[in-house]
Amino acid sequence: MKTHTLLESLLLAASTIAGVASAANAKTCNSYNIPVTVTSTNLVFGLPHFQTDFDVADFVDTITSRNVTTASSVIAPGVQVVTATYNIAATFCRPGNGKPDSKKKSTVLIATHGLGFDKTYWDPQLNKTMYSFTDWAIGQGYSIFSYDRLGVGASSRVSGYVAQLSNQVAILAELTKLVKAGQFVGGTGKPPAVVLLGHSFGSVISITALANNLSIADGIVLTGFSLNKTFVNGLGFAEAGAIRIASFQSPAKWRRLDTGYLTNADVLTNVATFFKAPDYDPAVAQFAENTKAPLAVTELLTASSITNLPTAFTGPAMIMSGQFDFIFCMSDCDGLLENPGAEVFSHAKSFKAVSFPGAGHGLNLHLNAAESFKEITDFLTSNGL
């Protein structure tokens, strides 16, 4: 596993600024509203729908109970097979005029964001030289396809008691199929290579989609994530985030959402779950709070329900999390990411685990984020992608 000191990472990040700045002026982006019809096997929420935040507080008590019967009561017996059509908001960005002069410039990264964010996680309205993975990737010659998860941003709204891992995975699989066919990529044609890129719940979605179909992608990069279930702290996220009903917290923004959509209480709970001092700017933490996206309660309940792993995948695979990731490593990722990551990806062309120094779970919003971007593209380039 590769690690740097925080000082080394900040110095390396500083050296990338010129490249990122030039990329901001050399990208072409297209926005899409993509209809997808998918079938998924969904779990069913087992409790009465929330009426007040007191109900949510009791729900958190229930899911954190050491009594397995009590904790499992939040999911009803049986499943529902659902076929539905959703509209998914997506953005495709490519270098310059979109006429690639190398294979790398034709590689498409399909980026799936995690809970608490929308697709702008990859390209926030912040200092682009420090925080935009999109601009960094464009500067290295990659194209990137990012999208809002179902129920988030400009994508279709569904009940917060319905959006969950299974339908999000089915949507990613369909979007990837369309991209590989040369659709919704700004007229650039079929890409020679596709890489799945995820953050947090987006990584769970990505690895599950890959496990379901090993040929879906040529490579995979999982950030804000770990396969070591011993230290996954999703319940701690619900507690430390002091989750509340989103539409009650901000009626102006979320009044159309049902009570199944939840969000953290305030900027301090955002910091407690996504950031780590001193490697962040409080103004950026406040930005993350101001622009946060609600999560579905059934997404929270299915976020760690990975039952199938891509053990036969032969493309390059990378797992990178902030050294102090609270949600997937209980604030210490050193030594965790390669176990069992290396075993799961034992057939991969190359596997790399990175506990990224100084950062917390919201990897892209830390002061040295640009160096984490470099880790990703250097890994892909070294493996021919």
C-alpha positions as CSV (number, residue, x, y, z in Angstrom):
1,M,0.0,0.0,0.0
2,K,1.3,3.4,-1.0
3,T,1.3,6.3,1.5
4,H,2.8,9.8,1.6
5,T,3.2,12.2,4.5
6,L,0.7,15.0,4.4
7,L,3.5,17.5,3.6
8,E,4.7,15.4,0.7
9,S,1.1,15.2,-0.7
10,L,0.6,19.0,-0.4
11,L,3.8,19.7,-2.2
12,L,2.9,17.2,-5.0
13,A,-0.5,18.6,-5.2
14,A,0.9,22.1,-5.7
15,S,2.9,20.9,-8.6
16,T,-0.2,19.9,-10.5
17,I,-2.0,23.3,-10.4
18,A,-0.8,24.6,-13.7
19,G,-2.0,21.4,-15.5
20,V,-5.5,21.6,-13.9
21,A,-5.8,25.3,-14.6
22,S,-5.1,24.7,-18.3
23,A,-7.6,21.9,-18.4
24,A,-10.4,24.2,-17.2
25,N,-10.1,26.1,-20.5
26,A,-9.8,23.0,-22.6
27,K,-12.8,20.9,-22.0
28,T,-16.1,20.5,-23.8
29,C,-19.1,19.3,-21.9
30,N,-22.6,18.1,-22.8
31,S,-25.5,17.7,-20.5
32,Y,-28.1,14.9,-21.0
33,N,-31.4,13.7,-19.5
34,I,-31.3,10.0,-20.2
35,P,-34.3,7.7,-20.0
36,V,-33.4,4.2,-18.7
37,T,-35.7,1.2,-18.2
38,V,-34.3,-1.2,-15.6
39,T,-35.5,-4.2,-13.6
40,S,-34.3,-4.6,-10.0
41,T,-35.0,-6.9,-7.0
42,N,-35.7,-4.5,-4.2
43,L,-35.8,-4.9,-0.4
44,V,-38.8,-3.5,1.3
45,F,-38.7,-1.1,4.3
46,G,-40.2,-2.8,7.3
47,L,-41.2,0.0,9.6
48,P,-44.0,2.6,9.4
49,H,-42.9,5.7,7.4
50,F,-41.4,8.4,9.4
51,Q,-43.7,11.2,10.6
52,T,-41.3,13.2,12.7
53,D,-37.6,13.4,13.5
54,F,-38.4,11.6,16.7
55,D,-39.2,8.6,14.5
56,V,-35.8,8.9,12.8
57,A,-34.0,9.1,16.2
58,D,-35.8,5.9,17.2
59,F,-34.9,4.3,13.9
60,V,-31.2,5.0,14.5
61,D,-31.5,3.4,17.9
62,T,-33.1,0.3,16.3
63,I,-30.5,-0.2,13.5
64,T,-27.6,0.2,16.0
65,S,-29.0,-2.4,18.5
66,R,-26.8,-5.3,19.3
67,N,-29.9,-7.4,19.2
68,V,-29.9,-8.8,15.6
69,T,-33.6,-9.4,15.6
70,T,-34.3,-5.8,16.6
71,A,-31.9,-4.4,14.0
72,S,-33.1,-6.5,11.2
73,S,-36.7,-5.5,11.8
74,V,-36.2,-2.5,9.6
75,I,-36.3,-4.7,6.5
76,A,-39.6,-6.6,5.7
77,P,-39.6,-10.2,4.7
78,G,-39.5,-10.9,1.0
79,V,-38.5,-8.7,-2.0
80,Q,-40.2,-6.8,-4.8
81,V,-39.2,-7.2,-8.5
82,V,-39.7,-3.8,-10.0
83,T,-39.4,-2.7,-13.7
84,A,-39.5,1.1,-14.1
85,T,-38.3,3.9,-16.4
86,Y,-36.3,6.7,-14.9
87,N,-34.7,9.9,-16.3
88,I,-31.1,10.3,-15.2
89,A,-29.3,13.6,-15.4
90,A,-25.7,13.2,-16.7
91,T,-22.8,15.3,-17.9
92,F,-20.1,14.2,-20.3
93,C,-16.9,16.2,-20.5
94,R,-14.0,15.6,-22.8
95,P,-10.7,17.2,-23.6
96,G,-10.7,20.3,-25.9
97,N,-12.6,19.8,-29.1
98,G,-13.3,16.2,-28.4
99,K,-11.0,14.9,-31.1
100,P,-8.7,12.6,-29.2
101,D,-5.1,12.0,-30.5
102,S,-4.4,9.0,-28.2
103,K,-6.2,6.0,-26.7
104,K,-6.1,7.6,-23.3
105,K,-8.1,10.6,-24.5
106,S,-10.8,8.2,-25.6
107,T,-11.0,6.3,-22.3
108,V,-14.2,7.3,-20.5
109,L,-14.4,7.3,-16.7
110,I,-18.0,6.7,-15.5
111,A,-18.2,8.4,-12.2
112,T,-20.8,7.6,-9.5
113,H,-21.1,9.8,-6.5
114,G,-21.9,8.8,-2.9
115,L,-24.5,9.7,-0.3
116,G,-24.7,13.3,0.7
117,F,-23.6,14.5,-2.8
118,D,-24.8,14.9,-6.4
119,K,-22.7,14.6,-9.5
120,T,-21.0,17.9,-8.8
121,Y,-18.9,16.1,-6.2
122,W,-16.6,15.4,-9.2
123,D,-16.6,19.1,-10.3
124,P,-17.7,21.4,-7.5
125,Q,-18.0,25.1,-7.8
126,L,-14.9,25.7,-5.8
127,N,-11.3,26.4,-6.7
128,K,-10.9,24.0,-9.7
129,T,-7.2,23.7,-9.3
130,M,-7.7,22.1,-5.9
131,Y,-11.0,20.3,-5.9
132,S,-12.2,19.4,-9.5
133,F,-11.5,15.8,-10.4
134,T,-13.2,16.4,-13.7
135,D,-10.8,19.2,-14.6
136,W,-7.8,17.1,-13.5
137,A,-8.9,14.1,-15.5
138,I,-9.5,16.3,-18.6
139,G,-6.0,17.8,-18.2
140,Q,-4.6,14.2,-18.3
141,G,-6.6,13.5,-21.5
142,Y,-9.5,11.5,-20.0
143,S,-13.2,11.9,-20.7
144,I,-15.6,11.7,-17.8
145,F,-19.3,10.8,-17.6
146,S,-20.9,11.8,-14.3
147,Y,-24.5,11.5,-13.3
148,D,-27.0,12.1,-10.5
149,R,-28.1,9.0,-8.7
150,L,-31.8,8.1,-8.8
151,G,-33.6,10.4,-6.4
152,V,-30.8,13.0,-6.4
153,G,-30.1,16.3,-8.2
154,A,-31.9,16.5,-11.6
155,S,-32.6,12.8,-11.9
156,S,-36.1,11.3,-11.4
157,R,-37.5,11.5,-7.9
158,V,-38.7,8.3,-6.3
159,S,-39.7,7.5,-2.7
160,G,-36.9,7.5,-0.2
161,Y,-38.3,4.2,0.9
162,V,-37.6,2.8,-2.6
163,A,-34.2,4.1,-3.9
164,Q,-31.6,1.6,-2.9
165,L,-28.5,-0.4,-4.0
166,S,-30.3,-2.7,-6.4
167,N,-32.0,-0.1,-8.6
168,Q,-28.9,2.2,-8.5
169,V,-26.8,-0.8,-9.7
170,A,-29.2,-1.5,-12.5
171,I,-29.1,2.1,-13.6
172,L,-25.3,2.2,-13.7
173,A,-25.2,-1.0,-15.7
174,E,-27.6,0.5,-18.3
175,L,-25.8,3.9,-18.4
176,T,-22.5,2.0,-19.0
177,K,-24.1,0.0,-21.8
178,L,-25.2,3.2,-23.5
179,V,-21.8,4.9,-23.1
180,K,-20.0,1.8,-24.5
181,A,-22.3,1.9,-27.5
182,G,-21.2,5.5,-28.2
183,Q,-24.3,7.2,-26.9
184,F,-24.4,10.3,-24.8
185,V,-20.7,11.0,-25.3
186,G,-20.7,14.2,-27.2
187,G,-20.5,12.5,-30.6
188,T,-17.1,11.0,-30.0
189,G,-18.2,7.4,-30.8
190,K,-17.7,4.2,-29.0
191,P,-14.9,4.5,-26.5
192,P,-12.1,1.9,-26.6
193,A,-12.1,1.6,-22.8
194,V,-14.4,2.4,-19.9
195,V,-13.4,2.7,-16.3
196,L,-15.9,2.6,-13.4
197,L,-15.1,5.3,-10.8
198,G,-17.0,5.6,-7.5
199,H,-17.0,7.4,-4.2
200,S,-18.4,5.8,-1.1
201,F,-21.9,4.5,-1.9
202,G,-21.0,5.1,-5.5
203,S,-18.1,2.7,-5.0
204,V,-20.5,0.1,-3.6
205,I,-22.7,0.6,-6.7
206,S,-19.7,0.3,-9.0
207,I,-18.2,-2.8,-7.6
208,T,-21.6,-4.5,-7.5
209,A,-22.3,-3.6,-11.1
210,L,-18.9,-5.1,-12.0
211,A,-19.5,-8.3,-10.0
212,N,-22.8,-8.7,-11.9
213,N,-21.0,-8.4,-15.3
214,L,-17.3,-8.6,-15.4
215,S,-17.2,-7.3,-19.0
216,I,-19.0,-4.1,-18.1
217,A,-15.7,-2.2,-17.7
218,D,-12.0,-2.3,-18.4
219,G,-10.9,-1.0,-15.0
220,I,-12.3,0.1,-11.7
221,V,-11.4,2.8,-9.2
222,L,-13.1,2.7,-5.8
223,T,-12.6,5.7,-3.5
224,G,-14.0,6.4,0.0
225,F,-14.4,2.6,0.3
226,S,-13.0,-0.5,1.8
227,L,-13.8,-4.2,1.5
228,N,-12.8,-4.9,5.1
229,K,-16.2,-5.2,6.7
230,T,-14.8,-5.4,10.2
231,F,-14.3,-1.6,10.3
232,V,-17.2,-0.4,8.1
233,N,-18.9,2.2,10.1
234,G,-22.2,2.9,8.4
235,L,-24.1,2.9,11.7
236,G,-21.6,5.3,13.1
237,F,-22.4,7.6,10.1
238,A,-26.1,7.6,11.0
239,E,-25.3,8.4,14.6
240,A,-22.5,11.0,14.1
241,G,-24.5,12.6,11.3
242,A,-27.5,13.0,13.6
243,I,-29.7,12.3,10.5
244,R,-33.0,14.2,10.1
245,I,-35.9,14.3,7.7
246,A,-34.6,16.4,4.8
247,S,-37.9,18.1,3.9
248,F,-38.3,19.2,7.5
249,Q,-34.8,20.6,7.7
250,S,-35.0,22.6,4.5
251,P,-38.6,22.9,3.1
252,A,-37.6,25.4,0.5
253,K,-35.2,22.9,-1.2
254,W,-36.7,19.5,-0.4
255,R,-40.4,20.0,0.3
256,R,-41.3,17.6,-2.6
257,L,-39.3,14.7,-1.0
258,D,-41.1,12.2,1.2
259,T,-39.9,11.5,4.7
260,G,-37.7,8.6,3.5
261,Y,-35.1,11.2,2.5
262,L,-32.7,12.0,5.2
263,T,-29.8,14.3,5.7
264,N,-27.2,15.2,8.4
265,A,-28.1,17.8,11.0
266,D,-25.6,20.6,10.3
267,V,-22.2,21.6,9.2
268,L,-20.5,20.1,12.3
269,T,-22.0,16.7,11.7
270,N,-20.9,17.0,8.1
271,V,-17.4,17.6,9.3
272,A,-17.6,14.8,11.8
273,T,-18.4,12.3,9.0
274,F,-16.7,13.6,5.9
275,F,-13.7,15.8,6.9
276,K,-10.5,15.5,9.0
277,A,-8.5,18.4,10.5
278,P,-6.2,20.1,9.6
279,D,-6.5,18.9,6.0
280,Y,-9.6,20.9,5.0
281,D,-10.8,24.5,4.7
282,P,-13.8,25.2,6.9
283,A,-15.3,27.3,4.1
284,V,-15.2,24.2,1.9
285,A,-17.0,22.2,4.6
286,Q,-19.6,24.9,4.8
287,F,-19.9,24.7,1.0
288,A,-20.4,20.9,1.3
289,E,-23.2,21.5,3.8
290,N,-24.9,24.2,1.7
291,T,-24.9,22.0,-1.4
292,K,-25.5,18.6,0.2
293,A,-28.0,16.1,-1.3
294,P,-30.4,14.0,0.8
295,L,-30.0,10.2,1.0
296,A,-32.8,7.6,0.9
297,V,-33.2,5.6,4.0
298,T,-33.2,2.4,1.9
299,E,-29.9,3.4,0.4
300,L,-28.5,3.7,3.9
301,L,-29.8,0.2,4.8
302,T,-28.4,-1.4,1.6
303,A,-25.1,0.5,1.4
304,S,-23.1,-2.4,2.9
305,S,-25.1,-5.3,1.4
306,I,-22.5,-6.4,-1.1
307,T,-23.2,-10.1,-1.7
308,N,-21.3,-10.7,-4.9
309,L,-17.7,-9.7,-5.6
310,P,-15.7,-9.5,-8.9
311,T,-13.1,-12.0,-7.9
312,A,-12.5,-13.0,-11.5
313,F,-12.0,-9.5,-12.8
314,T,-8.8,-9.2,-14.9
315,G,-8.6,-5.5,-15.5
316,P,-6.7,-3.0,-13.2
317,A,-8.4,-2.2,-9.9
318,M,-7.7,0.5,-7.3
319,I,-9.0,1.2,-3.8
320,M,-8.2,4.6,-2.3
321,S,-9.6,6.1,0.8
322,G,-8.6,9.0,3.1
323,Q,-6.3,7.9,5.8
324,F,-8.8,9.0,8.4
325,D,-12.0,7.8,6.6
326,F,-14.6,7.6,9.4
327,I,-17.3,5.7,7.5
328,F,-15.3,2.8,5.9
329,C,-12.3,2.5,8.2
330,M,-13.4,3.9,11.6
331,S,-10.9,6.7,11.0
332,D,-7.8,4.6,10.3
333,C,-7.4,3.1,6.8
334,D,-3.7,2.2,7.2
335,G,-3.3,-1.5,6.5
336,L,-7.0,-2.1,5.9
337,L,-7.6,-1.5,2.2
338,E,-5.4,-4.3,0.9
339,N,-7.1,-6.9,3.2
340,P,-9.2,-8.4,1.6
341,G,-8.9,-6.0,-1.4
342,A,-5.8,-7.8,-2.7
343,E,-7.5,-11.2,-2.4
344,V,-10.7,-10.0,-4.1
345,F,-8.7,-8.6,-7.0
346,S,-6.1,-11.3,-7.1
347,H,-6.8,-11.9,-10.8
348,A,-6.6,-8.2,-11.7
349,K,-4.0,-7.0,-14.1
350,S,-2.8,-4.7,-11.3
351,F,-4.2,-3.9,-7.9
352,K,-3.3,-0.9,-5.8
353,A,-4.5,0.2,-2.3
354,V,-3.9,3.7,-1.1
355,S,-4.6,5.1,2.3
356,F,-4.4,8.7,1.3
357,P,-2.7,10.8,3.9
358,G,-4.5,13.4,6.0
359,A,-7.9,13.1,4.3
360,G,-11.2,12.0,5.7
361,H,-14.1,10.3,3.9
362,G,-14.9,13.3,1.5
363,L,-11.6,12.7,-0.3
364,N,-12.2,15.2,-3.1
365,L,-12.8,18.1,-0.7
366,H,-9.5,18.0,1.2
367,L,-6.6,20.4,0.7
368,N,-4.4,17.8,-1.0
369,A,-7.2,16.4,-3.2
370,A,-5.3,17.1,-6.4
371,E,-2.6,14.6,-5.4
372,S,-5.3,11.9,-4.9
373,F,-6.5,12.7,-8.4
374,K,-3.0,12.2,-9.7
375,E,-2.8,8.8,-7.9
376,I,-5.9,7.7,-9.9
377,T,-4.8,8.9,-13.4
378,D,-1.2,7.7,-12.9
379,F,-2.5,4.2,-12.0
380,L,-4.8,4.1,-15.0
381,T,-2.1,5.4,-17.4
382,S,0.4,2.9,-16.1
383,N,-2.0,0.1,-16.9
384,G,-2.7,1.3,-20.5
385,L,-6.0,3.1,-19.8
